[in-house]
Structure formats: C-alpha cells, structure tokens
Amino acid sequence: MRRTALILGAVALAAVVAVLLVLVLRDPTRPEPAPGPSPSATAPADLTTVLSTGFDDPEEGVAGWEPLGDGVEVARSEDVPHAGSGSLLVTGRTEPWHGAQVDVTGMISPGVEHTVSAWARLGQGGGEDTGADRSGEVRLTLQRTGDDEQFWHLATARVTADGWTALTGTVDLPADTADGEWRLYLESTGTLADLRLDDVQVARPTPPVQTDIASLADATDIPIGTAVAEQDLTGRPAELLLRHFDQLTAENAMKPAVVQPAEGEFDFAPMDAILDFAVAHGLTVHGHTLVWHKSTPEWFFTAPDGRPLTDSPADQQLLRDRMRTHMQAIADHLAERYGTDQPVSSWDVVNEPLDPTSSDGLRHSPWYDVLGPDYIAQAFTTAREVFGPDITLYLNDYDTDAPDRRRGLVSLLTSLQSAGVPIDAVGHQMHLRLGSSVERVAATLDAVAALGLRQAVTELDVALTASDQHLDSVSTDQLTEQGDLVRQLVEVFVAHDPEFLSVWGLYDTRSWLRSWPRERPLESPLLFDDDLQAKPAYQGFLAGLTAG
Ligand code: XIL
C-alpha cells in the first residue's frame, strides 16, 4: 500500500479514536452543556460512512457478512467484542484466503478515495501457530467481481489472539473503474486460525450539501423529522440534517435494548448524544419507543430464577413494575440532564401492537402473553403518569393503510378510548413502496381523524422494490415515479393536519431497508441519495408540502 495512504488511514483512525475517547470519557451522570460548535467544525467534514457494522444487534446477526471459502462459517459472537456486545467470528478456515465477505455493491464509487477501518484479532487454532503469543497477518481486500475482476488490498496488519488490532487503509479507485458488483473481505496471508472482526467502517467523500435548494422544514409549520444515529450528527450529514429537518427520532438509541440492556443497568449515552444535538440546535425529539416486542431484552420477560414469566398475578406484577421502572428511569434522566429544556415532546408508547392474523387482531407478543391485551392500556396509563400531561402519547404501527390492519387499528383505538385510556395520537410508520395506494393511506387517515385522535407520519420511506425483489440497477424512471408518489402522499398527509412528518433516515445509504430483511445494496427509499444530494423524492416532498 502507498505510504500516503497509510498516513491518511492513520489520521482518519486517530480522529475516530479521539471522538470515541471523548464519548467514553464523558461522565454520563453529570449534566453538561450541550455541544456548541457547528457540526461542520467538528468534521470529518466531507466523509460519509457507507458501511458501518459493529455486530452489536442480535437481530441483525452477521449483518450480511458471509463465509468466503468452502467449509468456512461466520457467526455473531459475544465472546470478546472490540466494542459493544458482539463481533464476527470466522471459523473452519483451511486456506489463508478463507475468511468473511460482505457485498458492498452500490456503496463504492469509482474515482474517489474510500477509507476503510476495522478491528481484527485471532481466535482459536492456527496449526503450529499456537501459544499465547501467536500472531498472524490479516488483511482487508476490496474486490470488483465479474469478468473484469480487480483487487485492492486495503489494509494489512499483524494481529494476535490476545487483543484487537486496528486495520485501516484507503483506496483511490480509478475513475475508469466500471460500475459493477463489489465485495469487501477479510482474509489472512498465512495463518489458518479463526478470525474475529469488529467495527467495520467504509467511508467516502461526500460532495457538499446543496445550499441552493429550499429547506423542507422552512417550507411548512409542520415539524419535519428524520430518524438518526450518532453518525448523522457530524460533518456533511449533520449539515443536511440541520438544513431540512427540525425534529429527530433516534433510530435505535432510545429503544429498550439500548437504554436498559440488563435489568437496572441503564445506558443513556447513545440517547444523550442525540438529545444533546437536538438541544444544541433547537430541534424537538419524538421518543421511540417504550413498549415493543422487538429490541427489548429477554430479561424483561424472564423471572429472577431464569424461567419465562407466566400470566400468574405475581409475574404480571413483576412485568408491570419493570415497565414502570423503565419509563421512570428515562423520565428522571431527562429531567436531571435537561430540566425544562428537555427536547422529547412525544413518545411511541406502544409500538406495533397489531396483528390482523390473530383472533383478536392484536400481536401476541411477550407483553401480551404475560399481561393480556390490557398491556396496551397499562403502558399508556403508566406513560401518562410518568411523563406528564404535556407529552403526546402515541400508538405507532406499520401498514396501517392495509384494510385489515386499518380495521384492527380502529377497533383497538375505539376500545382504548371507551376505556378512558390516555392515548393522544396515532403514529403511522408508512413504510411504503412504488405502487402503494394513496387512496388507502387517505382512508386510514380519515378513519383515525374520525375518532378525534391526532396523528403523525413517523417513519416514511418509499421503497423501489418489494422486500423479496432483487434490484439490479436504479432507473431514472423509478426515481421519478418515487418522487411523484411522495408528492401525492405528502399532499394527503398535509390535508390531514399531521402533528409531524418524519422520514426513516437522512439519505439512502442510511436506510434500514439496505439490510432488512436482507441485503439490498441498491434500495433507495429516502429523499436524498448516497451522496446526500436531493432526489426527485425530495422535490416531491417539497411540492406536497406547498401544494395547498
Ligand atoms: C429499525 C432500525 O432502522 C434498524 O437500524 C434496526 O436494526 C431495527 O429497527 N419499525 C420501527 C423501527 O418502529 O424501530 C425500525 O427501525 C423499523 C421498523
């Protein structure tokens, strides 16, 4: 690798380490002033992360990484993570080139320099290479696959089994590198030991954020929100964010699995990073989420002796207590850290309670199994007591435009209302796709409005494909059609006087649909493209906002 590339890699790594140190060293118990400097001053100003995997989410598992070589297996392991709760373990290697690979098609742009960083260490095995001080050389390689395949060895390092070693490098891809299928893989140059990999990041330069287009937030009085993770809060993503949005939802940082991974052990740091940013820039935050069947640790539903909770009165009381304790800890933390400036103005109290295929239309989640259908009412009553009368309490669900789910929603809301449950509003996630019916969306918004409830669009994205379709390339026609659908949808939303309109991600690279329910490297469901530039979907959104 070229010397300058190494130096650049080291500089990039030093910057990442410095940021991490600041985050780690911050005392989470001590309220501190929200960060002041503008995001562009905190750099890395012109880098966009196109791949970021920490193997920390059990639900995401190996996050699209696959075995490379016959007999190789990859698995998420919680043994010795570099950071967070998991890393990738590669076993069954019988050749040095055997390792783990991930499809990065759509993330790689010819003609620009890509920065790659990751952490690696050895696992078990390695033939004669045994003993405490055994080591081996591993490397990350980028490959363009197909007839005209090309390889770039991005980063090489000698790693050991005793600790993690950083692997960093950059690659300047020639401008004439044709588009194609790309993969990134970890291999060794000799050792056959198991390999461990963690915290892989690929970044590339982003063109400047457009300053000659209208701000979405400035075009309307309706709060315009987006889901964010910490990586969206610096550099150019943050510039884009502050230009167009005035509300945030934490994509994952306020979910129970992050906030209370083990009973009584709260981690508010990821949430604080987002709330600090909101306070510093005068944005509101929609809290997401309190009671859900996903991203909720098993301990919630497990008795102290390790057995699953039942619907016995004692177990029910335990789960109700845990529900309240969780909410109260968050409320106390917000009050302590932000006082009257706390930015969270609403909460998804119950997320995704509907299941039209069940006998009573409700999802039979662990919450339901222990507490019965009443868990929903209990969650709202508790949230009202804990968060107070000024916080808007939402029931949030997906596909509420589907007729069977609409019926289930209306029947649930009606029964909650007649029981006097303190629910204020309905969140419609609106994970839609090309071909979604605007009329069905309007019918659902009408139905909820007729109940006298407030409503918001909480997680809008408009996928180009259904989740089981493969997208080989993205055509201009598809993007135009997407823009047109977004315009029609936003017009309908605005006509229903929403509390806010929020999209599920700032720009296409950051969409959850890139990896759910499987790798979809070209799926592009958001308003801004991988380079943070406005798409026809942005134009459509703006036109929809200003149509009336
Ligand atoms: C998704 C996040 O975007 C992913 O990063 C995470 O791995 C899984 O959850 N409905 C919701 C959101 O309410 O919380 C989900 O967010 C998307 C679907």
Boltz pocket constraint, residues with backbone or C-beta under 6 A from the ligand:
constraints:
  - pocket:
      binder: B
      contacts: [[A, 57], [A, 60], [A, 251], [A, 252], [A, 351], [A, 429], [A, 459], [A, 512]]
      max_distance: 6.0
